[in-house]
Every structure is written in C-alpha cells, then in structure tokens.
Amino acid sequence: MSVASPAAERAAYSATPDVDTWLQPRVEAACDLALGELAPSSVEGLILIGSLARGEASVLCERGQCRILGDVEFLLIVRGQPKWREFRRHLHEIGQRATKQLSEGGSEFPVEFTPADISYLRERARPSAFTWDLRHHGRVLHGRPNLLDEVPAFERPAMPPEDAVETLMNRGLELLAARGAGPTPESHADALVKTLVDMAGSALAFAGAYESLTARRPAAFRELLTRRDDLGATLHDSERLSAAIGAAAKLKLHPTSR
C-alpha cells in the first residue's frame, strides 16, 4: 500500500487495540483495491474519513468474530475532469467488490468511495460538521501529506445551525427505520446510541462549541449545560440525559450485544 503520511499509518482506527489490529489490514486492502483499479496519474489523494479516521471505529467482537457497525468511508481526490456519473458508478462497483472481498461469513465490511476533485477541498467544502471532521481528522492514506491543508480553516461557530438540524433529522429517520424493521433489537439499539451521541454533537454545534470526538462529547455537553442555564432549565432531567449520552458514547466506542 502506498502511504504518504507516517502519522496516518501509525494512528489507531479504534480505541480498542485488538479491534485496531483487526481493522488495519482490511483498511489497507480496501486502499490497495481502489488504487489498483485506477490509473495512478488520475489519483491525487485517498483520504480516510468518518469514525475510523477519528480513531473511534465501532466494532462488535464476540465469539471470535468481529463486525463493524457502520461503513469504512474514503474520499478519493481525482485529477482531470472525469465523466462524474460514470466515475461514481465505477467507484461504487469498486466499493462493492471491496465489501465482498473483506466481508466474512455473515459479517459485512461495508466500504464506500466518494469522488471529488481538488476544487471541492479548496472552494466547495463549506463550514459544516463533515468539513470540520475532514480537515481535523481525515487521514491521507495516499497522496501528499498536507493535502487537507487545501480545506479553508474555519472556527466552530461558523457551522450553520441547519447542519445540526439535518444531522438530528437523519438520526431520527434512522431510528424510525430501525424500529419499523421488526424485531431487530440490535439495530434499534445501535440507532439509539448514534442518536444520543449526535444529539449532543448537534447541541454543541448550535452553541458554537462543536466536538467531533465521541469520547469527548459527554464532558463537552455537561460543560455546555453549566454555561447555558436556559438550556438546562429547558430539559426535563438534564442529569439523566447527560448520563444517557455518556453511556451511549461508551457503547459506540466499545459496542456490546448485552
């Protein structure tokens, strides 16, 4: 695998060492598959994004088998002007092949590649939670190590409120979909965990104090309540909600079926 940044190579994908050991070769294999399918001259960078990039992958390991809860997401920065519709379709097929190759038994390992060009990083990556995570936690696994410096810097208060609302709406829909899927308590519990964690993230974003790391959100949310008496007064039981967010964050980092 062609890795441009030693720091990115050394950083863990999970808070649990055994899980990180399980993830490392699979992430490398997904990168190798994509880079092997594309002309080297067309690829400017391959960036790992999402929870793995933050070192907070949610992986459930039981009875000797591990299963990732979520997707392994990459942003592929390409040169030139490809026919975007066809190129997206091609990357989707590569992602499907990577998923099939890396899945084991009934345990799926979903891989997703999203294409963009350098102008996206320079001009169209607007202030948002996604862009904050990309700039501060994205990992350049192929390409020049400073590629993410192309994303213009911004402060947390610059995130628009509608971004936080969209996150809450998405999580609410996922929760409803999981509940409507029938007797699948595990998927419903996973959706509830993500909803609680992102509820805290959205509240922090509204207050101009967004925190992207799951491990830090419970403390950041509690601190927000101490600064905002109006928020604490609005909540029926702020202590209970804070405790629930803390428990959800722990479950997201260290999932269990119990």
C-alpha positions as CSV (number, residue, x, y, z in Angstrom):
1,M,0.0,0.0,0.0
2,S,1.3,3.5,-0.8
3,V,1.0,5.5,2.4
4,A,2.2,9.1,2.2
5,S,1.9,10.1,5.8
6,P,3.7,8.1,8.6
7,A,1.5,9.7,11.2
8,A,-1.6,8.5,9.4
9,E,-0.1,5.0,9.2
10,R,0.7,4.9,13.0
11,A,-2.6,6.3,14.2
12,A,-5.2,3.7,15.5
13,Y,-8.5,3.2,13.9
14,S,-10.2,2.1,17.1
15,A,-9.9,2.8,20.9
16,T,-9.5,-1.0,21.4
17,P,-6.1,-2.4,20.4
18,D,-7.4,-5.8,19.3
19,V,-10.0,-4.2,17.2
20,D,-7.4,-1.9,15.6
21,T,-5.3,-4.9,14.8
22,W,-8.3,-6.5,13.1
23,L,-9.0,-3.3,11.1
24,Q,-5.5,-2.4,9.9
25,P,-5.1,-5.0,7.2
26,R,-8.7,-4.6,6.0
27,V,-8.3,-0.8,5.5
28,E,-5.0,-1.4,3.7
29,A,-6.7,-4.0,1.4
30,A,-9.5,-1.6,0.6
31,C,-7.0,1.1,-0.3
32,D,-5.0,-1.3,-2.5
33,L,-8.0,-2.5,-4.3
34,A,-9.1,1.1,-5.2
35,L,-5.6,2.3,-6.2
36,G,-5.0,-0.9,-8.2
37,E,-8.2,-0.2,-10.3
38,L,-7.4,3.4,-11.1
39,A,-4.7,5.0,-13.2
40,P,-2.0,6.4,-10.9
41,S,-2.0,9.7,-12.8
42,S,-5.7,10.2,-12.1
43,V,-5.5,9.9,-8.3
44,E,-4.4,12.9,-6.3
45,G,-5.3,11.5,-2.9
46,L,-7.2,8.9,-1.0
47,I,-8.5,10.1,2.4
48,L,-10.0,8.0,5.1
49,I,-12.9,9.8,6.7
50,G,-15.6,9.1,9.4
51,S,-15.2,7.2,12.7
52,L,-12.2,5.2,11.6
53,A,-10.3,8.4,10.8
54,R,-11.1,9.7,14.2
55,G,-9.8,6.5,15.8
56,E,-13.3,5.7,17.1
57,A,-14.5,2.8,14.9
58,S,-17.4,0.9,16.3
59,V,-16.7,-2.8,16.0
60,L,-18.6,-5.6,17.9
61,C,-16.4,-8.6,18.6
62,E,-18.0,-11.7,20.0
63,R,-17.1,-15.4,19.9
64,G,-14.0,-14.8,17.9
65,Q,-15.8,-12.8,15.1
66,C,-15.8,-9.1,14.6
67,R,-18.3,-6.9,12.8
68,I,-18.0,-3.3,12.1
69,L,-21.1,-1.1,12.9
70,G,-21.1,1.4,10.1
71,D,-19.2,2.0,6.9
72,V,-15.5,2.4,6.0
73,E,-15.5,5.6,4.1
74,F,-13.0,7.1,1.8
75,L,-12.8,10.4,-0.1
76,L,-11.0,10.0,-3.4
77,I,-9.5,13.2,-4.8
78,V,-9.0,12.8,-8.6
79,R,-7.2,14.8,-11.2
80,G,-8.7,15.9,-14.5
81,Q,-12.3,16.2,-15.5
82,P,-13.8,12.7,-15.4
83,K,-17.4,12.0,-16.5
84,W,-18.6,12.2,-13.0
85,R,-21.7,10.0,-13.4
86,E,-19.7,7.1,-14.9
87,F,-16.9,7.6,-12.5
88,R,-19.2,7.5,-9.4
89,R,-20.7,4.3,-10.8
90,H,-17.2,2.8,-11.3
91,L,-16.2,3.7,-7.7
92,H,-19.5,2.3,-6.4
93,E,-18.6,-1.0,-8.1
94,I,-15.1,-0.9,-6.6
95,G,-16.6,-0.4,-3.2
96,Q,-19.0,-3.3,-3.7
97,R,-16.0,-5.5,-4.7
98,A,-14.1,-4.4,-1.6
99,T,-17.1,-5.1,0.6
100,K,-17.5,-8.6,-0.8
101,Q,-13.8,-9.3,-0.6
102,L,-13.4,-8.2,3.0
103,S,-16.7,-9.5,4.5
104,E,-16.5,-12.7,6.4
105,G,-19.4,-15.1,6.7
106,G,-22.5,-13.1,7.8
107,S,-20.3,-10.2,8.9
108,E,-20.3,-7.5,6.3
109,F,-17.4,-5.0,6.0
110,P,-19.0,-2.1,4.0
111,V,-16.6,0.0,2.0
112,E,-17.6,3.3,0.3
113,F,-15.6,5.5,-2.0
114,T,-16.8,9.1,-2.8
115,P,-15.1,11.0,-5.6
116,A,-14.2,14.7,-5.6
117,D,-11.6,17.0,-7.2
118,I,-9.2,19.5,-5.6
119,S,-11.6,22.3,-6.2
120,Y,-14.0,20.6,-3.7
121,L,-11.5,20.9,-1.0
122,R,-10.5,24.5,-1.9
123,E,-13.8,26.0,-2.8
124,R,-16.9,23.9,-2.1
125,A,-16.2,22.3,1.3
126,R,-18.4,24.7,3.3
127,P,-18.3,25.0,7.1
128,S,-20.1,22.0,8.5
129,A,-19.5,19.1,10.9
130,F,-18.4,17.0,8.0
131,T,-15.8,19.6,6.8
132,W,-14.6,20.1,10.4
133,D,-14.0,16.3,10.7
134,L,-12.4,16.1,7.3
135,R,-9.9,18.9,8.0
136,H,-9.1,17.9,11.6
137,H,-9.4,14.1,11.5
138,G,-9.2,13.0,7.9
139,R,-6.2,10.7,7.1
140,V,-4.4,11.0,3.9
141,L,-3.5,7.4,3.1
142,H,-2.3,8.1,-0.4
143,G,-1.1,11.4,-1.8
144,R,0.8,14.4,-0.4
145,P,0.5,14.5,3.4
146,N,-0.6,18.2,3.5
147,L,-3.5,17.6,1.1
148,L,-6.1,18.5,3.7
149,D,-4.5,22.0,4.2
150,E,-6.4,22.8,1.0
151,V,-9.6,22.9,3.0
152,P,-10.0,26.5,4.3
153,A,-9.8,26.8,8.0
154,F,-12.9,28.0,10.0
155,E,-13.9,28.3,13.6
156,R,-16.6,26.2,15.2
157,P,-19.2,29.0,15.4
158,A,-19.1,29.2,11.6
159,M,-21.1,26.0,11.3
160,P,-24.7,26.8,10.2
161,P,-27.5,25.7,12.6
162,E,-29.2,23.9,9.7
163,D,-26.3,21.5,9.6
164,A,-27.0,20.4,13.1
165,V,-30.8,20.1,12.3
166,E,-30.0,17.9,9.3
167,T,-28.0,15.6,11.5
168,L,-30.8,15.3,14.0
169,M,-33.3,14.6,11.3
170,N,-31.2,11.9,9.7
171,R,-30.7,10.2,13.1
172,G,-34.4,10.4,13.8
173,L,-35.2,8.8,10.5
174,E,-32.7,6.0,11.1
175,L,-34.2,5.4,14.5
176,L,-37.7,5.2,13.0
177,A,-36.5,2.9,10.2
178,A,-34.8,0.6,12.7
179,R,-38.0,0.4,14.8
180,G,-40.1,-0.3,11.8
181,A,-37.9,-3.1,10.6
182,G,-39.5,-5.5,13.1
183,P,-37.9,-7.5,15.9
184,T,-34.3,-6.4,15.5
185,P,-33.3,-5.0,18.9
186,E,-29.7,-4.8,18.0
187,S,-30.1,-2.4,15.0
188,H,-32.6,-0.4,17.1
189,A,-30.1,-0.1,19.9
190,D,-27.3,0.9,17.5
191,A,-29.6,3.7,16.0
192,L,-30.5,4.9,19.5
193,V,-26.8,5.1,20.5
194,K,-25.9,7.1,17.4
195,T,-28.9,9.4,18.0
196,L,-27.9,10.2,21.6
197,V,-24.3,10.8,20.6
198,D,-25.2,13.1,17.7
199,M,-27.9,14.9,19.8
200,A,-25.0,16.1,22.0
201,G,-23.0,16.9,18.9
202,S,-25.8,19.0,17.4
203,A,-26.5,20.8,20.7
204,L,-22.8,21.7,20.9
205,A,-22.8,22.8,17.2
206,F,-25.7,25.1,17.9
207,A,-23.8,26.7,20.8
208,G,-20.7,27.2,18.6
209,A,-18.7,24.6,20.5
210,Y,-18.9,21.5,18.3
211,E,-16.9,18.5,19.4
212,S,-16.3,15.8,16.8
213,L,-14.8,13.1,19.0
214,T,-17.3,10.8,20.6
215,A,-15.1,10.3,23.6
216,R,-15.1,14.0,24.4
217,R,-18.8,14.8,23.7
218,P,-20.3,13.8,27.1
219,A,-18.0,16.1,29.0
220,A,-18.4,18.8,26.5
221,F,-22.2,18.5,26.8
222,R,-22.1,18.7,30.6
223,E,-19.9,21.8,30.4
224,L,-22.4,23.3,28.0
225,L,-25.2,22.8,30.5
226,T,-23.2,24.6,33.1
227,R,-22.7,27.6,30.8
228,R,-26.2,27.7,29.5
229,D,-28.7,27.9,32.3
230,D,-31.5,28.4,29.8
231,L,-30.7,25.0,28.2
232,G,-30.5,23.2,31.5
233,A,-33.9,24.7,32.5
234,T,-35.5,23.6,29.2
235,L,-34.5,20.0,29.7
236,H,-36.8,17.9,31.9
237,D,-33.9,16.0,33.5
238,S,-30.6,17.2,32.3
239,E,-28.6,14.9,34.6
240,R,-30.4,11.8,33.3
241,L,-29.9,12.9,29.7
242,S,-26.2,13.6,30.3
243,A,-25.8,10.1,31.9
244,A,-27.5,8.6,28.8
245,I,-25.2,10.4,26.4
246,G,-22.2,9.2,28.4
247,A,-23.4,5.6,28.3
248,A,-24.1,5.9,24.6
249,A,-20.6,7.2,23.9
250,K,-19.1,4.3,25.7
251,L,-21.2,1.8,23.8
252,K,-20.3,3.5,20.5
253,L,-16.6,3.2,21.3
254,H,-16.9,-0.3,22.8
255,P,-20.0,-2.0,21.5
256,T,-21.6,-5.0,23.2
257,S,-24.7,-7.0,22.5
258,R,-25.5,-7.3,26.2
